[in-house]
Amino acid sequence: MCCETFVAKYCLCIFNFLFFLAGAAALGVGIWIAQDKHSFIAVTQIIENKELQIEFGKFTQPTVIEQASYILIAAGAFVFIVSFIGYCGAVRESRCLLATYGVLLLLILLLEVTAGGLAAAYRKETETETRNFLKNSIKKFYSTENPDAVSLMWTYFMAQMKCCGVDSGEDFNESPWGTSKERNSKKVPEACCILVGDMSKFTPKDPLCPVSPSESNSYYSKGCYKRMHEWLMDHINVMIGIGIGLGLLQLLGIFFAFCLCRSIDSYIK
């Protein structure tokens, strides 16, 4: 075995073994949570810090746990399978497995490039569809009484990004929150207000903010879509760097896989 083949083989082994472990862990935790929610909740109760218990309590609602388990299972299974094929292909020097692994990485890279190209070519349509998707997620799911994963995501996102709804606080009018008793006389959720203290407690600086939001006490008119766009523009160089880094990492994996596959083929002959 030549030096190049040796490097390609062990780089693939180490790289895929690490991802294999990560995928297996995510898959295992996802299956555990899906099958035994009560024991997972019991583990969170072991934490002595009461503030941390309260924080974990927000994420241990049955709906949130169920949705999180499905996400972990799907992501873990995908990473587990792809990395397992790559690891076994490199260790066993199997041309079939290495070729399969290389093709899978190539397909993933092509899908990423295609998605990015289509989003850039049809920018207006992409923005419209993204806005509609985000508004529908609020309209169908947002609630603070029995929150699911989508509700928690919106609540924390608004508090951290200092925004409200997709375009404004009016986006909550047709949501489960907006049409339920939990709303009372409120016009916006507490997360839309200017908060004080620990952000995760969602304590409005002005107690009247949820009932009477204004420019001085809330972010009622500042939509999260625009705020997110501004944040992305401010960090565009970092995002481009991350994208290029991931692309190069995938290209390196593809190169190593086919390089090793070709080397195996040559010394077998």
C-alpha positions as CSV (number, residue, x, y, z in Angstrom):
1,M,0.0,0.0,0.0
2,C,1.5,3.4,-1.1
3,C,1.6,6.4,1.2
4,E,-1.3,8.2,-0.5
5,T,-3.6,5.2,-0.1
6,F,-2.5,4.8,3.5
7,V,-3.4,8.5,4.3
8,A,-6.7,8.2,2.4
9,K,-7.7,5.0,4.2
10,Y,-7.0,6.2,7.8
11,C,-8.4,9.7,7.2
12,L,-11.6,8.1,6.1
13,C,-11.6,5.7,9.0
14,I,-11.0,8.4,11.7
15,F,-13.5,10.9,10.1
16,N,-16.3,8.4,9.7
17,F,-15.7,6.7,13.0
18,L,-16.3,10.0,14.8
19,F,-19.4,10.7,12.8
20,F,-20.5,7.1,13.4
21,L,-20.3,7.6,17.1
22,A,-22.2,10.9,17.0
23,G,-24.9,9.4,14.8
24,A,-25.2,6.3,17.0
25,A,-25.5,8.5,20.1
26,A,-28.2,10.7,18.5
27,L,-30.1,7.7,17.3
28,G,-29.9,6.0,20.7
29,V,-31.0,9.0,22.6
30,G,-33.9,9.6,20.1
31,I,-35.1,6.0,20.5
32,W,-34.8,6.1,24.2
33,I,-36.8,9.4,24.4
34,A,-39.5,8.1,22.0
35,Q,-39.9,4.8,23.9
36,D,-39.6,6.0,27.5
37,K,-40.4,9.6,27.9
38,H,-41.0,9.2,31.7
39,S,-37.5,8.1,32.5
40,F,-36.0,11.0,30.4
41,I,-38.1,13.4,32.4
42,A,-37.0,11.7,35.6
43,V,-33.4,12.2,34.7
44,T,-34.0,16.0,34.3
45,Q,-35.5,16.1,37.8
46,I,-32.1,14.9,39.3
47,I,-30.6,18.3,38.6
48,E,-30.3,20.1,41.9
49,N,-30.3,23.7,40.5
50,K,-33.9,24.8,40.6
51,E,-33.5,27.3,37.8
52,L,-32.0,24.6,35.5
53,Q,-35.0,22.4,36.5
54,I,-37.4,25.1,35.4
55,E,-35.5,25.5,32.1
56,F,-35.5,21.8,31.4
57,G,-39.1,21.6,32.4
58,K,-40.1,23.8,29.4
59,F,-38.5,21.2,27.1
60,T,-40.0,18.2,28.8
61,Q,-43.6,18.7,27.6
62,P,-44.9,15.5,26.0
63,T,-45.3,17.1,22.5
64,V,-41.8,18.7,22.6
65,I,-40.2,15.4,23.7
66,E,-42.0,13.5,20.9
67,Q,-41.0,15.9,18.2
68,A,-37.4,16.1,19.4
69,S,-37.1,12.3,19.5
70,Y,-38.2,12.1,15.8
71,I,-35.7,14.7,14.8
72,L,-32.9,12.9,16.7
73,I,-33.9,9.5,15.2
74,A,-34.0,10.9,11.6
75,A,-30.7,12.8,11.9
76,G,-28.9,10.1,13.8
77,A,-30.0,7.4,11.4
78,F,-28.8,9.3,8.4
79,V,-25.4,10.1,9.9
80,F,-25.1,6.6,11.3
81,I,-25.8,4.9,7.9
82,V,-23.6,7.1,5.7
83,S,-20.6,7.1,8.2
84,F,-21.0,3.3,8.7
85,I,-20.7,2.7,5.0
86,G,-17.7,4.9,4.8
87,Y,-16.0,3.4,7.8
88,C,-16.6,-0.2,6.8
89,G,-15.6,0.6,3.2
90,A,-12.2,2.0,4.3
91,V,-11.5,-0.7,7.0
92,R,-12.4,-3.6,4.7
93,E,-11.0,-1.9,1.6
94,S,-14.3,-2.7,-0.2
95,R,-14.6,-1.0,-3.6
96,C,-18.4,-1.4,-3.5
97,L,-18.9,0.3,-0.1
98,L,-16.4,3.0,-0.9
99,A,-18.0,3.7,-4.2
100,T,-21.5,3.8,-2.5
101,Y,-20.1,6.2,0.1
102,G,-18.5,8.5,-2.5
103,V,-21.7,8.6,-4.5
104,L,-23.8,9.4,-1.4
105,L,-21.5,12.3,-0.5
106,L,-21.5,13.5,-4.1
107,L,-25.4,13.4,-4.2
108,I,-25.6,15.3,-0.9
109,L,-23.1,18.0,-2.3
110,L,-25.1,18.3,-5.6
111,L,-28.3,18.7,-3.7
112,E,-26.8,21.4,-1.5
113,V,-25.4,23.3,-4.5
114,T,-28.7,22.9,-6.5
115,A,-30.8,24.1,-3.5
116,G,-28.5,27.2,-3.1
117,G,-28.6,27.9,-6.9
118,L,-32.4,27.6,-7.1
119,A,-32.7,29.9,-4.0
120,A,-30.5,32.5,-5.6
121,A,-32.2,32.2,-9.0
122,Y,-35.7,32.4,-7.7
123,R,-35.0,34.8,-4.8
124,K,-38.4,36.5,-4.7
125,E,-40.3,33.2,-4.8
126,T,-38.0,31.7,-2.2
127,E,-38.6,34.7,0.1
128,T,-42.4,34.4,-0.4
129,E,-42.5,30.7,0.3
130,T,-40.2,31.0,3.3
131,R,-42.5,33.8,4.8
132,N,-45.6,31.6,4.1
133,F,-43.9,28.6,5.8
134,L,-42.9,30.6,8.9
135,K,-46.4,32.2,9.2
136,N,-48.1,28.8,8.9
137,S,-45.8,27.4,11.6
138,I,-47.2,30.2,13.9
139,K,-50.7,29.9,12.7
140,K,-50.9,26.1,13.2
141,F,-48.7,25.5,16.3
142,Y,-47.8,28.6,18.4
143,S,-49.0,28.3,22.0
144,T,-47.6,29.2,25.4
145,E,-49.9,27.1,27.5
146,N,-49.0,23.7,26.1
147,P,-46.0,24.5,23.9
148,D,-44.5,22.1,21.4
149,A,-41.0,22.4,19.9
150,V,-42.2,24.9,17.3
151,S,-43.7,27.2,19.9
152,L,-40.5,27.0,22.1
153,M,-38.4,27.7,19.1
154,W,-40.4,30.9,18.2
155,T,-40.5,32.1,21.8
156,Y,-36.7,31.8,22.4
157,F,-35.9,33.1,18.9
158,M,-38.0,36.2,19.4
159,A,-36.6,36.9,22.8
160,Q,-33.0,36.5,21.6
161,M,-33.4,38.3,18.3
162,K,-35.6,41.1,19.7
163,C,-38.4,40.7,17.1
164,C,-42.1,39.7,17.0
165,G,-43.8,37.3,14.6
166,V,-42.8,36.9,11.0
167,D,-43.7,40.4,9.8
168,S,-45.3,41.8,13.1
169,G,-47.2,40.9,16.2
170,E,-50.4,40.5,14.1
171,D,-49.1,37.2,12.9
172,F,-50.3,35.7,16.2
173,N,-53.9,36.6,15.8
174,E,-54.9,33.4,14.1
175,S,-52.6,31.1,16.1
176,P,-53.7,28.7,18.8
177,W,-52.4,31.3,21.3
178,G,-54.4,34.1,19.6
179,T,-57.7,32.2,19.6
180,S,-57.5,30.6,23.1
181,K,-58.3,31.7,26.6
182,E,-54.6,31.9,27.5
183,R,-54.4,35.1,25.4
184,N,-57.0,37.0,27.6
185,S,-56.6,40.7,26.6
186,K,-53.0,40.3,25.4
187,K,-52.0,41.5,22.0
188,V,-48.6,39.9,21.8
189,P,-46.8,37.1,23.8
190,E,-44.3,38.2,26.5
191,A,-41.4,37.2,24.2
192,C,-42.3,40.2,21.9
193,C,-41.7,42.7,24.7
194,I,-38.5,44.4,25.8
195,L,-37.3,42.0,28.5
196,V,-35.4,42.5,31.7
197,G,-33.2,40.0,33.7
198,D,-32.8,36.5,32.5
199,M,-34.1,36.3,28.9
200,S,-35.3,32.8,29.4
201,K,-37.9,34.0,32.1
202,F,-39.5,36.3,29.6
203,T,-40.2,39.1,32.1
204,P,-41.4,42.3,30.3
205,K,-39.7,45.6,31.3
206,D,-43.2,47.1,31.1
207,P,-45.8,44.9,32.8
208,L,-48.5,46.4,30.5
209,C,-46.5,45.5,27.3
210,P,-48.4,42.3,26.4
211,V,-51.7,44.1,26.7
212,S,-50.6,47.5,25.2
213,P,-47.5,47.0,23.1
214,S,-45.8,50.1,21.6
215,E,-42.5,51.1,20.0
216,S,-41.1,52.0,23.4
217,N,-41.9,48.8,25.3
218,S,-41.9,46.0,22.6
219,Y,-40.8,44.8,19.2
220,Y,-44.4,44.5,18.0
221,S,-43.7,46.0,14.6
222,K,-40.3,44.4,14.1
223,G,-40.7,41.2,12.2
224,C,-38.3,38.3,12.7
225,Y,-38.0,37.6,9.0
226,K,-36.4,41.1,8.4
227,R,-34.4,40.8,11.6
228,M,-33.1,37.3,10.5
229,H,-32.2,38.7,7.1
230,E,-30.2,41.6,8.7
231,W,-28.4,39.1,11.0
232,L,-27.4,36.9,8.0
233,M,-26.2,40.0,6.1
234,D,-24.1,41.1,9.1
235,H,-22.5,37.6,9.3
236,I,-22.5,36.8,5.6
237,N,-18.7,36.3,5.5
238,V,-18.9,33.7,8.3
239,M,-21.8,31.9,6.6
240,I,-19.9,31.8,3.3
241,G,-16.8,30.5,5.1
242,I,-18.8,27.8,6.9
243,G,-20.5,26.8,3.6
244,I,-17.1,26.6,1.7
245,G,-15.6,24.6,4.6
246,L,-18.4,22.0,4.6
247,G,-18.2,21.8,0.8
248,L,-14.4,21.3,0.9
249,L,-14.8,18.6,3.6
250,Q,-17.3,16.8,1.5
251,L,-15.1,17.1,-1.5
252,L,-12.2,15.7,0.5
253,G,-14.3,12.7,1.6
254,I,-15.4,12.1,-2.0
255,F,-11.7,12.4,-3.2
256,F,-10.4,10.0,-0.5
257,A,-13.2,7.5,-1.2
258,F,-12.6,7.2,-4.9
259,C,-8.8,7.5,-4.6
260,L,-8.8,4.5,-2.2
261,C,-11.3,2.7,-4.4
262,R,-9.0,3.2,-7.4
263,S,-5.9,2.2,-5.5
264,I,-7.5,-1.0,-4.3
265,D,-8.5,-1.8,-7.8
266,S,-5.0,-1.3,-9.1
267,Y,-3.1,-3.4,-6.6
268,I,-5.8,-6.2,-6.8
269,K,-5.1,-6.4,-10.6
